[in-house]
Amino acid sequence: MSLKNDIWQLEEELNDLLYRLQELRIKVDSLEVQNARLLERLNDDNIRSEGIEELTKLYEEGYHICPTYFAQQRGGEECLFCQNFLHEHA
Ligand SMILES: [Zn+2]
């Protein structure tokens, strides 16, 4: 009898452990998804802000960065298209 009771108790404990394991697995899964999303966003932001930084430098060095005159020399003149472009993407 007592052996049977022991087995039942062990079974219950095992079931409890399995249930907790499942819960943990679900938590880990959702954390992994969240983590992947965050990494994705971080990379996107880095690439975008780096690109804008490069374009700003280019503009300050005297070149157009607007689609219309891209990479042509500004000849010391301010360009509204360029400034608008920077303003929109900053
Ligand atoms: Zn321009």
PDB file of the backbone (N, CA, C, O) and the ligand in Angstrom, with CONECT records:
HET     ZN  A 101       1
ATOM      1  N   MET A   1       0.822  -1.223   0.000  1.00  0.00           N
ATOM      2  CA  MET A   1       0.000   0.000   0.000  1.00  0.00           C
ATOM      3  C   MET A   1       0.846   1.258   0.000  1.00  0.00           C
ATOM      4  O   MET A   1       0.635   2.195  -0.769  1.00  0.00           O
ATOM      5  N   SER A   2       1.813   1.229   0.902  1.00  0.00           N
ATOM      6  CA  SER A   2       2.630   2.427   1.046  1.00  0.00           C
ATOM      7  C   SER A   2       3.471   2.666  -0.224  1.00  0.00           C
ATOM      8  O   SER A   2       3.755   3.799  -0.612  1.00  0.00           O
ATOM      9  N   LEU A   3       3.846   1.557  -0.838  1.00  0.00           N
ATOM     10  CA  LEU A   3       4.592   1.670  -2.089  1.00  0.00           C
ATOM     11  C   LEU A   3       3.719   2.316  -3.170  1.00  0.00           C
ATOM     12  O   LEU A   3       4.175   3.162  -3.938  1.00  0.00           O
ATOM     13  N   LYS A   4       2.446   1.891  -3.208  1.00  0.00           N
ATOM     14  CA  LYS A   4       1.518   2.492  -4.165  1.00  0.00           C
ATOM     15  C   LYS A   4       1.379   3.999  -3.935  1.00  0.00           C
ATOM     16  O   LYS A   4       1.381   4.806  -4.865  1.00  0.00           O
ATOM     17  N   ASN A   5       1.257   4.336  -2.644  1.00  0.00           N
ATOM     18  CA  ASN A   5       1.150   5.752  -2.303  1.00  0.00           C
ATOM     19  C   ASN A   5       2.370   6.534  -2.756  1.00  0.00           C
ATOM     20  O   ASN A   5       2.272   7.653  -3.261  1.00  0.00           O
ATOM     21  N   ASP A   6       3.512   5.916  -2.563  1.00  0.00           N
ATOM     22  CA  ASP A   6       4.757   6.555  -2.998  1.00  0.00           C
ATOM     23  C   ASP A   6       4.728   6.821  -4.509  1.00  0.00           C
ATOM     24  O   ASP A   6       5.105   7.889  -4.990  1.00  0.00           O
ATOM     25  N   ILE A   7       4.261   5.798  -5.228  1.00  0.00           N
ATOM     26  CA  ILE A   7       4.208   5.949  -6.687  1.00  0.00           C
ATOM     27  C   ILE A   7       3.249   7.060  -7.088  1.00  0.00           C
ATOM     28  O   ILE A   7       3.556   7.864  -7.968  1.00  0.00           O
ATOM     29  N   TRP A   8       2.086   7.107  -6.442  1.00  0.00           N
ATOM     30  CA  TRP A   8       1.124   8.165  -6.747  1.00  0.00           C
ATOM     31  C   TRP A   8       1.714   9.550  -6.496  1.00  0.00           C
ATOM     32  O   TRP A   8       1.562  10.495  -7.270  1.00  0.00           O
ATOM     33  N   GLN A   9       2.407   9.596  -5.342  1.00  0.00           N
ATOM     34  CA  GLN A   9       2.982  10.890  -4.987  1.00  0.00           C
ATOM     35  C   GLN A   9       4.034  11.318  -6.005  1.00  0.00           C
ATOM     36  O   GLN A   9       4.092  12.472  -6.432  1.00  0.00           O
ATOM     37  N   LEU A  10       4.858  10.347  -6.375  1.00  0.00           N
ATOM     38  CA  LEU A  10       5.882  10.639  -7.380  1.00  0.00           C
ATOM     39  C   LEU A  10       5.241  11.077  -8.689  1.00  0.00           C
ATOM     40  O   LEU A  10       5.709  12.008  -9.345  1.00  0.00           O
ATOM     41  N   GLU A  11       4.162  10.391  -9.059  1.00  0.00           N
ATOM     42  CA  GLU A  11       3.463  10.743 -10.294  1.00  0.00           C
ATOM     43  C   GLU A  11       2.948  12.181 -10.243  1.00  0.00           C
ATOM     44  O   GLU A  11       3.054  12.942 -11.205  1.00  0.00           O
ATOM     45  N   GLU A  12       2.391  12.518  -9.090  1.00  0.00           N
ATOM     46  CA  GLU A  12       1.870  13.876  -8.941  1.00  0.00           C
ATOM     47  C   GLU A  12       2.979  14.910  -9.056  1.00  0.00           C
ATOM     48  O   GLU A  12       2.837  15.943  -9.710  1.00  0.00           O
ATOM     49  N   GLU A  13       4.099  14.590  -8.390  1.00  0.00           N
ATOM     50  CA  GLU A  13       5.229  15.516  -8.451  1.00  0.00           C
ATOM     51  C   GLU A  13       5.751  15.651  -9.870  1.00  0.00           C
ATOM     52  O   GLU A  13       6.095  16.742 -10.324  1.00  0.00           O
ATOM     53  N   LEU A  14       5.802  14.513 -10.563  1.00  0.00           N
ATOM     54  CA  LEU A  14       6.262  14.543 -11.951  1.00  0.00           C
ATOM     55  C   LEU A  14       5.336  15.382 -12.828  1.00  0.00           C
ATOM     56  O   LEU A  14       5.780  16.178 -13.656  1.00  0.00           O
ATOM     57  N   ASN A  15       4.036  15.176 -12.619  1.00  0.00           N
ATOM     58  CA  ASN A  15       3.073  15.953 -13.392  1.00  0.00           C
ATOM     59  C   ASN A  15       3.231  17.446 -13.124  1.00  0.00           C
ATOM     60  O   ASN A  15       3.162  18.274 -14.032  1.00  0.00           O
ATOM     61  N   ASP A  16       3.445  17.764 -11.836  1.00  0.00           N
ATOM     62  CA  ASP A  16       3.639  19.161 -11.468  1.00  0.00           C
ATOM     63  C   ASP A  16       4.876  19.729 -12.156  1.00  0.00           C
ATOM     64  O   ASP A  16       4.866  20.842 -12.683  1.00  0.00           O
ATOM     65  N   LEU A  17       5.949  18.922 -12.134  1.00  0.00           N
ATOM     66  CA  LEU A  17       7.186  19.363 -12.777  1.00  0.00           C
ATOM     67  C   LEU A  17       6.996  19.553 -14.279  1.00  0.00           C
ATOM     68  O   LEU A  17       7.477  20.524 -14.863  1.00  0.00           O
ATOM     69  N   LEU A  18       6.280  18.601 -14.895  1.00  0.00           N
ATOM     70  CA  LEU A  18       6.040  18.708 -16.336  1.00  0.00           C
ATOM     71  C   LEU A  18       5.250  19.973 -16.667  1.00  0.00           C
ATOM     72  O   LEU A  18       5.522  20.668 -17.646  1.00  0.00           O
ATOM     73  N   TYR A  19       4.254  20.246 -15.808  1.00  0.00           N
ATOM     74  CA  TYR A  19       3.440  21.432 -16.027  1.00  0.00           C
ATOM     75  C   TYR A  19       4.294  22.695 -15.937  1.00  0.00           C
ATOM     76  O   TYR A  19       4.182  23.607 -16.756  1.00  0.00           O
ATOM     77  N   ARG A  20       5.157  22.718 -14.906  1.00  0.00           N
ATOM     78  CA  ARG A  20       6.015  23.901 -14.760  1.00  0.00           C
ATOM     79  C   ARG A  20       7.001  24.029 -15.909  1.00  0.00           C
ATOM     80  O   ARG A  20       7.298  25.129 -16.375  1.00  0.00           O
ATOM     81  N   LEU A  21       7.506  22.875 -16.360  1.00  0.00           N
ATOM     82  CA  LEU A  21       8.425  22.866 -17.500  1.00  0.00           C
ATOM     83  C   LEU A  21       7.758  23.464 -18.744  1.00  0.00           C
ATOM     84  O   LEU A  21       8.352  24.249 -19.483  1.00  0.00           O
ATOM     85  N   GLN A  22       6.501  23.061 -18.942  1.00  0.00           N
ATOM     86  CA  GLN A  22       5.751  23.573 -20.092  1.00  0.00           C
ATOM     87  C   GLN A  22       5.583  25.098 -20.009  1.00  0.00           C
ATOM     88  O   GLN A  22       5.749  25.823 -20.990  1.00  0.00           O
ATOM     89  N   GLU A  23       5.246  25.548 -18.791  1.00  0.00           N
ATOM     90  CA  GLU A  23       5.082  26.988 -18.584  1.00  0.00           C
ATOM     91  C   GLU A  23       6.367  27.738 -18.904  1.00  0.00           C
ATOM     92  O   GLU A  23       6.359  28.776 -19.565  1.00  0.00           O
ATOM     93  N   LEU A  24       7.485  27.171 -18.407  1.00  0.00           N
ATOM     94  CA  LEU A  24       8.783  27.805 -18.659  1.00  0.00           C
ATOM     95  C   LEU A  24       9.094  27.845 -20.147  1.00  0.00           C
ATOM     96  O   LEU A  24       9.613  28.832 -20.669  1.00  0.00           O
ATOM     97  N   ARG A  25       8.761  26.739 -20.819  1.00  0.00           N
ATOM     98  CA  ARG A  25       9.026  26.662 -22.251  1.00  0.00           C
ATOM     99  C   ARG A  25       8.263  27.762 -23.000  1.00  0.00           C
ATOM    100  O   ARG A  25       8.809  28.413 -23.890  1.00  0.00           O
ATOM    101  N   ILE A  26       7.011  27.953 -22.629  1.00  0.00           N
ATOM    102  CA  ILE A  26       6.196  28.987 -23.265  1.00  0.00           C
ATOM    103  C   ILE A  26       6.803  30.362 -23.011  1.00  0.00           C
ATOM    104  O   ILE A  26       6.868  31.208 -23.904  1.00  0.00           O
ATOM    105  N   LYS A  27       7.251  30.567 -21.755  1.00  0.00           N
ATOM    106  CA  LYS A  27       7.855  31.853 -21.423  1.00  0.00           C
ATOM    107  C   LYS A  27       9.107  32.098 -22.254  1.00  0.00           C
ATOM    108  O   LYS A  27       9.302  33.186 -22.796  1.00  0.00           O
ATOM    109  N   VAL A  28       9.958  31.068 -22.348  1.00  0.00           N
ATOM    110  CA  VAL A  28      11.202  31.192 -23.109  1.00  0.00           C
ATOM    111  C   VAL A  28      10.894  31.492 -24.574  1.00  0.00           C
ATOM    112  O   VAL A  28      11.530  32.344 -25.195  1.00  0.00           O
ATOM    113  N   ASP A  29       9.905  30.774 -25.115  1.00  0.00           N
ATOM    114  CA  ASP A  29       9.521  31.008 -26.510  1.00  0.00           C
ATOM    115  C   ASP A  29       9.152  32.457 -26.745  1.00  0.00           C
ATOM    116  O   ASP A  29       9.619  33.075 -27.702  1.00  0.00           O
ATOM    117  N   SER A  30       8.306  33.006 -25.867  1.00  0.00           N
ATOM    118  CA  SER A  30       7.842  34.375 -26.101  1.00  0.00           C
ATOM    119  C   SER A  30       8.977  35.364 -25.871  1.00  0.00           C
ATOM    120  O   SER A  30       9.029  36.410 -26.518  1.00  0.00           O
ATOM    121  N   LEU A  31       9.894  35.036 -24.944  1.00  0.00           N
ATOM    122  CA  LEU A  31      11.047  35.919 -24.741  1.00  0.00           C
ATOM    123  C   LEU A  31      11.958  35.904 -25.963  1.00  0.00           C
ATOM    124  O   LEU A  31      12.507  36.935 -26.353  1.00  0.00           O
ATOM    125  N   GLU A  32      12.115  34.723 -26.565  1.00  0.00           N
ATOM    126  CA  GLU A  32      12.954  34.634 -27.759  1.00  0.00           C
ATOM    127  C   GLU A  32      12.375  35.458 -28.904  1.00  0.00           C
ATOM    128  O   GLU A  32      13.101  36.149 -29.619  1.00  0.00           O
ATOM    129  N   VAL A  33      11.062  35.376 -29.066  1.00  0.00           N
ATOM    130  CA  VAL A  33      10.407  36.157 -30.116  1.00  0.00           C
ATOM    131  C   VAL A  33      10.602  37.643 -29.856  1.00  0.00           C
ATOM    132  O   VAL A  33      10.935  38.411 -30.757  1.00  0.00           O
ATOM    133  N   GLN A  34      10.384  38.034 -28.588  1.00  0.00           N
ATOM    134  CA  GLN A  34      10.530  39.437 -28.224  1.00  0.00           C
ATOM    135  C   GLN A  34      11.965  39.906 -28.479  1.00  0.00           C
ATOM    136  O   GLN A  34      12.198  40.991 -29.011  1.00  0.00           O
ATOM    137  N   ASN A  35      12.918  39.057 -28.084  1.00  0.00           N
ATOM    138  CA  ASN A  35      14.322  39.389 -28.249  1.00  0.00           C
ATOM    139  C   ASN A  35      14.678  39.573 -29.729  1.00  0.00           C
ATOM    140  O   ASN A  35      15.379  40.514 -30.100  1.00  0.00           O
ATOM    141  N   ALA A  36      14.186  38.667 -30.553  1.00  0.00           N
ATOM    142  CA  ALA A  36      14.471  38.759 -31.985  1.00  0.00           C
ATOM    143  C   ALA A  36      13.913  40.054 -32.563  1.00  0.00           C
ATOM    144  O   ALA A  36      14.553  40.713 -33.382  1.00  0.00           O
ATOM    145  N   ARG A  37      12.701  40.409 -32.118  1.00  0.00           N
ATOM    146  CA  ARG A  37      12.095  41.651 -32.607  1.00  0.00           C
ATOM    147  C   ARG A  37      12.914  42.868 -32.203  1.00  0.00           C
ATOM    148  O   ARG A  37      13.143  43.782 -32.996  1.00  0.00           O
ATOM    149  N   LEU A  38      13.352  42.853 -30.936  1.00  0.00           N
ATOM    150  CA  LEU A  38      14.130  43.992 -30.443  1.00  0.00           C
ATOM    151  C   LEU A  38      15.443  44.124 -31.215  1.00  0.00           C
ATOM    152  O   LEU A  38      15.847  45.228 -31.580  1.00  0.00           O
ATOM    153  N   LEU A  39      16.106  42.987 -31.459  1.00  0.00           N
ATOM    154  CA  LEU A  39      17.361  43.020 -32.204  1.00  0.00           C
ATOM    155  C   LEU A  39      17.138  43.559 -33.611  1.00  0.00           C
ATOM    156  O   LEU A  39      17.929  44.355 -34.119  1.00  0.00           O
ATOM    157  N   GLU A  40      16.046  43.112 -34.233  1.00  0.00           N
ATOM    158  CA  GLU A  40      15.709  43.583 -35.568  1.00  0.00           C
ATOM    159  C   GLU A  40      15.576  45.107 -35.588  1.00  0.00           C
ATOM    160  O   GLU A  40      16.130  45.793 -36.447  1.00  0.00           O
ATOM    161  N   ARG A  41      14.821  45.607 -34.611  1.00  0.00           N
ATOM    162  CA  ARG A  41      14.578  47.050 -34.561  1.00  0.00           C
ATOM    163  C   ARG A  41      15.855  47.813 -34.313  1.00  0.00           C
ATOM    164  O   ARG A  41      16.086  48.867 -34.905  1.00  0.00           O
ATOM    165  N   LEU A  42      16.692  47.276 -33.429  1.00  0.00           N
ATOM    166  CA  LEU A  42      17.965  47.920 -33.106  1.00  0.00           C
ATOM    167  C   LEU A  42      18.812  48.046 -34.362  1.00  0.00           C
ATOM    168  O   LEU A  42      19.367  49.108 -34.641  1.00  0.00           O
ATOM    169  N   ASN A  43      18.910  46.938 -35.131  1.00  0.00           N
ATOM    170  CA  ASN A  43      19.709  46.953 -36.351  1.00  0.00           C
ATOM    171  C   ASN A  43      19.152  47.956 -37.354  1.00  0.00           C
ATOM    172  O   ASN A  43      19.907  48.718 -37.957  1.00  0.00           O
ATOM    173  N   ASP A  44      17.839  47.958 -37.532  1.00  0.00           N
ATOM    174  CA  ASP A  44      17.209  48.907 -38.452  1.00  0.00           C
ATOM    175  C   ASP A  44      17.576  50.331 -38.084  1.00  0.00           C
ATOM    176  O   ASP A  44      17.988  51.118 -38.936  1.00  0.00           O
ATOM    177  N   ASP A  45      17.419  50.660 -36.786  1.00  0.00           N
ATOM    178  CA  ASP A  45      17.689  52.019 -36.325  1.00  0.00           C
ATOM    179  C   ASP A  45      19.140  52.388 -36.565  1.00  0.00           C
ATOM    180  O   ASP A  45      19.435  53.492 -37.023  1.00  0.00           O
ATOM    181  N   ASN A  46      20.062  51.456 -36.256  1.00  0.00           N
ATOM    182  CA  ASN A  46      21.478  51.723 -36.457  1.00  0.00           C
ATOM    183  C   ASN A  46      21.784  52.028 -37.908  1.00  0.00           C
ATOM    184  O   ASN A  46      22.437  53.022 -38.227  1.00  0.00           O
ATOM    185  N   ILE A  47      21.300  51.152 -38.790  1.00  0.00           N
ATOM    186  CA  ILE A  47      21.573  51.330 -40.215  1.00  0.00           C
ATOM    187  C   ILE A  47      21.014  52.666 -40.694  1.00  0.00           C
ATOM    188  O   ILE A  47      21.679  53.394 -41.431  1.00  0.00           O
ATOM    189  N   ARG A  48      19.780  52.987 -40.269  1.00  0.00           N
ATOM    190  CA  ARG A  48      19.156  54.219 -40.725  1.00  0.00           C
ATOM    191  C   ARG A  48      19.907  55.437 -40.229  1.00  0.00           C
ATOM    192  O   ARG A  48      20.193  56.348 -41.005  1.00  0.00           O
ATOM    193  N   SER A  49      20.237  55.467 -38.920  1.00  0.00           N
ATOM    194  CA  SER A  49      20.873  56.667 -38.395  1.00  0.00           C
ATOM    195  C   SER A  49      22.291  56.807 -38.940  1.00  0.00           C
ATOM    196  O   SER A  49      22.783  57.922 -39.116  1.00  0.00           O
ATOM    197  N   GLU A  50      22.959  55.661 -39.214  1.00  0.00           N
ATOM    198  CA  GLU A  50      24.285  55.736 -39.815  1.00  0.00           C
ATOM    199  C   GLU A  50      24.205  56.320 -41.212  1.00  0.00           C
ATOM    200  O   GLU A  50      25.028  57.152 -41.595  1.00  0.00           O
ATOM    201  N   GLY A  51      23.210  55.880 -41.974  1.00  0.00           N
ATOM    202  CA  GLY A  51      23.029  56.386 -43.331  1.00  0.00           C
ATOM    203  C   GLY A  51      22.786  57.882 -43.348  1.00  0.00           C
ATOM    204  O   GLY A  51      23.368  58.603 -44.158  1.00  0.00           O
ATOM    205  N   ILE A  52      21.920  58.352 -42.445  1.00  0.00           N
ATOM    206  CA  ILE A  52      21.613  59.776 -42.386  1.00  0.00           C
ATOM    207  C   ILE A  52      22.843  60.565 -41.966  1.00  0.00           C
ATOM    208  O   ILE A  52      23.072  61.671 -42.457  1.00  0.00           O
ATOM    209  N   GLU A  53      23.639  59.999 -41.057  1.00  0.00           N
ATOM    210  CA  GLU A  53      24.862  60.664 -40.628  1.00  0.00           C
ATOM    211  C   GLU A  53      25.795  60.875 -41.808  1.00  0.00           C
ATOM    212  O   GLU A  53      26.358  61.955 -41.988  1.00  0.00           O
ATOM    213  N   GLU A  54      25.953  59.815 -42.622  1.00  0.00           N
ATOM    214  CA  GLU A  54      26.818  59.904 -43.793  1.00  0.00           C
ATOM    215  C   GLU A  54      26.318  60.964 -44.762  1.00  0.00           C
ATOM    216  O   GLU A  54      27.106  61.733 -45.312  1.00  0.00           O
ATOM    217  N   LEU A  55      25.011  61.001 -44.966  1.00  0.00           N
ATOM    218  CA  LEU A  55      24.429  61.968 -45.898  1.00  0.00           C
ATOM    219  C   LEU A  55      24.606  63.394 -45.376  1.00  0.00           C
ATOM    220  O   LEU A  55      24.890  64.315 -46.141  1.00  0.00           O
ATOM    221  N   THR A  56      24.434  63.564 -44.054  1.00  0.00           N
ATOM    222  CA  THR A  56      24.615  64.889 -43.470  1.00  0.00           C
ATOM    223  C   THR A  56      26.041  65.370 -43.687  1.00  0.00           C
ATOM    224  O   THR A  56      26.270  66.529 -44.034  1.00  0.00           O
ATOM    225  N   LYS A  57      27.010  64.460 -43.478  1.00  0.00           N
ATOM    226  CA  LYS A  57      28.426  64.804 -43.701  1.00  0.00           C
ATOM    227  C   LYS A  57      28.641  65.235 -45.154  1.00  0.00           C
ATOM    228  O   LYS A  57      29.280  66.248 -45.439  1.00  0.00           O
ATOM    229  N   LEU A  58      28.087  64.434 -46.052  1.00  0.00           N
ATOM    230  CA  LEU A  58      28.234  64.702 -47.478  1.00  0.00           C
ATOM    231  C   LEU A  58      27.692  66.094 -47.817  1.00  0.00           C
ATOM    232  O   LEU A  58      28.306  66.847 -48.572  1.00  0.00           O
ATOM    233  N   TYR A  59      26.540  66.416 -47.247  1.00  0.00           N
ATOM    234  CA  TYR A  59      25.930  67.722 -47.491  1.00  0.00           C
ATOM    235  C   TYR A  59      26.825  68.831 -46.956  1.00  0.00           C
ATOM    236  O   TYR A  59      27.028  69.854 -47.609  1.00  0.00           O
ATOM    237  N   GLU A  60      27.362  68.607 -45.741  1.00  0.00           N
ATOM    238  CA  GLU A  60      28.217  69.626 -45.128  1.00  0.00           C
ATOM    239  C   GLU A  60      29.518  69.795 -45.897  1.00  0.00           C
ATOM    240  O   GLU A  60      30.151  70.849 -45.839  1.00  0.00           O
ATOM    241  N   GLU A  61      29.912  68.754 -46.614  1.00  0.00           N
ATOM    242  CA  GLU A  61      31.133  68.855 -47.419  1.00  0.00           C
ATOM    243  C   GLU A  61      30.860  69.518 -48.765  1.00  0.00           C
ATOM    244  O   GLU A  61      31.772  69.700 -49.572  1.00  0.00           O
ATOM    245  N   GLY A  62      29.603  69.876 -49.000  1.00  0.00           N
ATOM    246  CA  GLY A  62      29.316  70.678 -50.185  1.00  0.00           C
ATOM    247  C   GLY A  62      28.663  69.925 -51.337  1.00  0.00           C
ATOM    248  O   GLY A  62      28.659  70.399 -52.473  1.00  0.00           O
ATOM    249  N   TYR A  63      28.105  68.741 -51.039  1.00  0.00           N
ATOM    250  CA  TYR A  63      27.459  67.988 -52.108  1.00  0.00           C
ATOM    251  C   TYR A  63      25.950  67.887 -51.889  1.00  0.00           C
ATOM    252  O   TYR A  63      25.461  67.940 -50.761  1.00  0.00           O
ATOM    253  N   HIS A  64      25.236  67.740 -52.991  1.00  0.00           N
ATOM    254  CA  HIS A  64      23.797  67.486 -52.903  1.00  0.00           C
ATOM    255  C   HIS A  64      23.549  66.065 -52.424  1.00  0.00           C
ATOM    256  O   HIS A  64      24.248  65.127 -52.810  1.00  0.00           O
ATOM    257  N   ILE A  65      22.559  65.932 -51.593  1.00  0.00           N
ATOM    258  CA  ILE A  65      22.121  64.595 -51.179  1.00  0.00           C
ATOM    259  C   ILE A  65      20.653  64.382 -51.547  1.00  0.00           C
ATOM    260  O   ILE A  65      20.082  63.325 -51.279  1.00  0.00           O
ATOM    261  N   CYS A  66      20.060  65.386 -52.157  1.00  0.00           N
ATOM    262  CA  CYS A  66      18.668  65.251 -52.581  1.00  0.00           C
ATOM    263  C   CYS A  66      18.614  64.363 -53.818  1.00  0.00           C
ATOM    264  O   CYS A  66      19.580  64.322 -54.580  1.00  0.00           O
ATOM    265  N   PRO A  67      17.516  63.656 -54.035  1.00  0.00           N
ATOM    266  CA  PRO A  67      17.411  62.757 -55.190  1.00  0.00           C
ATOM    267  C   PRO A  67      17.637  63.469 -56.520  1.00  0.00           C
ATOM    268  O   PRO A  67      18.171  62.876 -57.457  1.00  0.00           O
ATOM    269  N   THR A  68      17.232  64.749 -56.609  1.00  0.00           N
ATOM    270  CA  THR A  68      17.311  65.468 -57.879  1.00  0.00           C
ATOM    271  C   THR A  68      18.756  65.712 -58.330  1.00  0.00           C
ATOM    272  O   THR A  68      19.092  65.508 -59.496  1.00  0.00           O
ATOM    273  N   TYR A  69      19.605  66.149 -57.394  1.00  0.00           N
ATOM    274  CA  TYR A  69      20.979  66.525 -57.771  1.00  0.00           C
ATOM    275  C   TYR A  69      22.019  65.683 -57.054  1.00  0.00           C
ATOM    276  O   TYR A  69      23.156  66.120 -56.871  1.00  0.00           O
ATOM    277  N   PHE A  70      21.647  64.507 -56.655  1.00  0.00           N
ATOM    278  CA  PHE A  70      22.482  63.699 -55.770  1.00  0.00           C
ATOM    279  C   PHE A  70      23.946  63.640 -56.223  1.00  0.00           C
ATOM    280  O   PHE A  70      24.248  63.357 -57.382  1.00  0.00           O
ATOM    281  N   ALA A  71      24.856  63.923 -55.255  1.00  0.00           N
ATOM    282  CA  ALA A  71      26.302  63.813 -55.420  1.00  0.00           C
ATOM    283  C   ALA A  71      26.911  64.910 -56.292  1.00  0.00           C
ATOM    284  O   ALA A  71      28.119  64.907 -56.530  1.00  0.00           O
ATOM    285  N   GLN A  72      26.083  65.858 -56.776  1.00  0.00           N
ATOM    286  CA  GLN A  72      26.660  66.985 -57.491  1.00  0.00           C
ATOM    287  C   GLN A  72      27.097  68.044 -56.490  1.00  0.00           C
ATOM    288  O   GLN A  72      26.553  68.123 -55.388  1.00  0.00           O
ATOM    289  N   GLN A  73      28.073  68.856 -56.867  1.00  0.00           N
ATOM    290  CA  GLN A  73      28.555  69.895 -55.963  1.00  0.00           C
ATOM    291  C   GLN A  73      27.530  71.022 -55.853  1.00  0.00           C
ATOM    292  O   GLN A  73      26.909  71.418 -56.839  1.00  0.00           O
ATOM    293  N   ARG A  74      27.370  71.525 -54.633  1.00  0.00           N
ATOM    294  CA  ARG A  74      26.376  72.566 -54.407  1.00  0.00           C
ATOM    295  C   ARG A  74      26.906  73.942 -54.759  1.00  0.00           C
ATOM    296  O   ARG A  74      26.135  74.891 -54.901  1.00  0.00           O
ATOM    297  N   GLY A  75      28.232  74.057 -54.901  1.00  0.00           N
ATOM    298  CA  GLY A  75      28.815  75.348 -55.231  1.00  0.00           C
ATOM    299  C   GLY A  75      28.567  76.375 -54.147  1.00  0.00           C
ATOM    300  O   GLY A  75      28.378  77.556 -54.438  1.00  0.00           O
ATOM    301  N   GLY A  76      28.566  75.935 -52.903  1.00  0.00           N
ATOM    302  CA  GLY A  76      28.427  76.853 -51.772  1.00  0.00           C
ATOM    303  C   GLY A  76      27.013  77.339 -51.538  1.00  0.00           C
ATOM    304  O   GLY A  76      26.776  78.150 -50.643  1.00  0.00           O
ATOM    305  N   GLU A  77      26.076  76.858 -52.323  1.00  0.00           N
ATOM    306  CA  GLU A  77      24.685  77.281 -52.128  1.00  0.00           C
ATOM    307  C   GLU A  77      23.910  76.274 -51.304  1.00  0.00           C
ATOM    308  O   GLU A  77      24.099  75.064 -51.427  1.00  0.00           O
ATOM    309  N   GLU A  78      23.027  76.801 -50.456  1.00  0.00           N
ATOM    310  CA  GLU A  78      22.136  75.913 -49.717  1.00  0.00           C
ATOM    311  C   GLU A  78      21.102  75.353 -50.697  1.00  0.00           C
ATOM    312  O   GLU A  78      20.705  76.027 -51.648  1.00  0.00           O
ATOM    313  N   CYS A  79      20.675  74.125 -50.453  1.00  0.00           N
ATOM    314  CA  CYS A  79      19.661  73.518 -51.319  1.00  0.00           C
ATOM    315  C   CYS A  79      18.447  73.155 -50.481  1.00  0.00           C
ATOM    316  O   CYS A  79      18.556  72.413 -49.505  1.00  0.00           O
ATOM    317  N   LEU A  80      17.307  73.674 -50.861  1.00  0.00           N
ATOM    318  CA  LEU A  80      16.081  73.416 -50.100  1.00  0.00           C
ATOM    319  C   LEU A  80      15.680  71.949 -50.167  1.00  0.00           C
ATOM    320  O   LEU A  80      15.165  71.393 -49.198  1.00  0.00           O
ATOM    321  N   PHE A  81      15.922  71.321 -51.327  1.00  0.00           N
ATOM    322  CA  PHE A  81      15.592  69.893 -51.461  1.00  0.00           C
ATOM    323  C   PHE A  81      16.416  69.052 -50.490  1.00  0.00           C
ATOM    324  O   PHE A  81      15.897  68.166 -49.811  1.00  0.00           O
ATOM    325  N   CYS A  82      17.710  69.352 -50.441  1.00  0.00           N
ATOM    326  CA  CYS A  82      18.590  68.632 -49.512  1.00  0.00           C
ATOM    327  C   CYS A  82      18.139  68.843 -48.074  1.00  0.00           C
ATOM    328  O   CYS A  82      18.003  67.893 -47.302  1.00  0.00           O
ATOM    329  N   GLN A  83      17.913  70.097 -47.732  1.00  0.00           N
ATOM    330  CA  GLN A  83      17.542  70.404 -46.348  1.00  0.00           C
ATOM    331  C   GLN A  83      16.221  69.736 -45.987  1.00  0.00           C
ATOM    332  O   GLN A  83      16.042  69.237 -44.876  1.00  0.00           O
ATOM    333  N   ASN A  84      15.327  69.738 -46.919  1.00  0.00           N
ATOM    334  CA  ASN A  84      14.046  69.079 -46.711  1.00  0.00           C
ATOM    335  C   ASN A  84      14.243  67.580 -46.498  1.00  0.00           C
ATOM    336  O   ASN A  84      13.637  66.970 -45.617  1.00  0.00           O
ATOM    337  N   PHE A  85      15.103  67.012 -47.326  1.00  0.00           N
ATOM    338  CA  PHE A  85      15.400  65.586 -47.227  1.00  0.00           C
ATOM    339  C   PHE A  85      15.958  65.235 -45.844  1.00  0.00           C
ATOM    340  O   PHE A  85      15.521  64.277 -45.208  1.00  0.00           O
ATOM    341  N   LEU A  86      16.936  66.035 -45.393  1.00  0.00           N
ATOM    342  CA  LEU A  86      17.535  65.799 -44.077  1.00  0.00           C
ATOM    343  C   LEU A  86      16.488  65.963 -42.973  1.00  0.00           C
ATOM    344  O   LEU A  86      16.409  65.173 -42.032  1.00  0.00           O
ATOM    345  N   HIS A  87      15.695  67.013 -43.126  1.00  0.00           N
ATOM    346  CA  HIS A  87      14.690  67.304 -42.113  1.00  0.00           C
ATOM    347  C   HIS A  87      13.700  66.141 -41.994  1.00  0.00           C
ATOM    348  O   HIS A  87      13.273  65.770 -40.900  1.00  0.00           O
ATOM    349  N   GLU A  88      13.355  65.588 -43.137  1.00  0.00           N
ATOM    350  CA  GLU A  88      12.360  64.496 -43.141  1.00  0.00           C
ATOM    351  C   GLU A  88      12.896  63.206 -42.568  1.00  0.00           C
ATOM    352  O   GLU A  88      12.142  62.406 -42.013  1.00  0.00           O
ATOM    353  N   HIS A  89      14.223  62.993 -42.702  1.00  0.00           N
ATOM    354  CA  HIS A  89      14.789  61.709 -42.301  1.00  0.00           C
ATOM    355  C   HIS A  89      15.592  61.771 -41.005  1.00  0.00           C
ATOM    356  O   HIS A  89      16.076  60.746 -40.525  1.00  0.00           O
ATOM    357  N   ALA A  90      15.732  62.945 -40.446  1.00  0.00           N
ATOM    358  CA  ALA A  90      16.522  63.060 -39.212  1.00  0.00           C
ATOM    359  C   ALA A  90      15.790  62.398 -38.055  1.00  0.00           C
ATOM    360  O   ALA A  90      16.291  62.388 -36.931  1.00  0.00           O
TER     361      ALA A  90
HETATM  362 ZN    ZN A 101      20.101  69.338 -53.264  1.00  0.00          ZN2+
END
